[in-house]
Amino acid sequence: METISPPHLRTAISANYADLSDALRTAADYIAENQVEIATRSLRSVASASGVSPASYTRLARALGFSDYEALREQARNELSHRGRDTFQDKARKLRSDADLPLLPRQVSACIDNIKALVDDIDPAVLDAAVDRLSQSRKIILIGALASAGFTDYFAYLAKWFDDRWVVAGRNGATLGSTLAGITSADTVIVLSKHPYAHRSVRAAKVAAGNGAQVIVLTDSHAFPGLQFANYHFIQRTESPHFFSSYAATLVLIETITGMLVARAGAEAEARIQEVDRHNRLLDEFENV
């Protein structure tokens, strides 16, 4: 008989969050941010610390696909044993202590696992709906700060080959506010943010939602504070032996979204790609080989 693996805690929370009651959402938020406490403390202690009744945690466990709270607690233990809670400094120190172990195969293995997990972590129907929304938007604004900034640039680079509606907010002399000014329900804002989360990304998601725009969030955890403003969200795993979390799965998701958009746009996108390529060559952007 095939063994069914228990769901990853944060993935299960993300997938079911919209259907939870307020009390269960409070319990889910506590679990997402306090896995060590969930794994090591009694249900009574967890309930007291979070202000949520033990019965609510039992109901939450079943809502997330676990047989009972103890099964959820065991999953928290298993995840902690594999992931740990090292700081950047701790992970840098571990890199030094493991200097005799080849890093390349360990990094490749972690990235492959993160990428493969996309298939389980992302609902194809939600991805299709988000891409449809992007196809129909008047304007698409990309927001990313800290390490995520470069990945929003890459996102825009790919998209602008076939679509001129994309804008990276707060770059090249423009303020974040000037880019968000005037957005409406016809527009879509994509927020890319990984831990440690940038305040400007959370605030931008709030402003965008307040102006009626649709918000798509790409992040690494249900704990991202801006998730509450998202119409669509996609969580990518970032485990890595490196001192910083990996963006490998995020790159795959970015390339998947832009590829799906090209497929939907059809001949129009193909014609624009040809035109962009022609102008790049006229402007001598590429080395002739």
Sequence and secondary structure as in RCSB ss.txt:
>XXXX:A:sequence
METISPPHLRTAISANYADLSDALRTAADYIAENQVEIATRSLRSVASASGVSPASYTRLARALGFSDYEALREQ
ARNELSHRGRDTFQDKARKLRSDADLPLLPRQVSACIDNIKALVDDIDPAVLDAAVDRLSQSRKIILIGALASAG
FTDYFAYLAKWFDDRWVVAGRNGATLGSTLAGITSADTVIVLSKHPYAHRSVRAAKVAAGNGAQVIVLTDSHAFP
GLQFANYHFIQRTESPHFFSSYAATLVLIETITGMLVARAGAEAEARIQEVDRHNRLLDEFENV
>XXXX:A:secstr
        HHHHHHHHGGGS HHHHHHHHHHHH HHHHHHS HHHHHHHHT  HHHHHHHHHHTT SSHHHHHHH
HHHHHHHH    HHHHHHHHHHTTTS HHHHHHHHHHHHHHHHHHHS HHHHHHHHHHHHH S EEEEE GGGHH
HHHHHHHHHHTT S EEETT TT  HHHHHTT  TT EEEEEE SS  HHHHHHHHHHHHTT EEEEEES TT G
GGGG SEEEE     SSSS   HHHHHHHHHHHHHHHHHHTHHHHHHHHHHHHHHHHTT S   
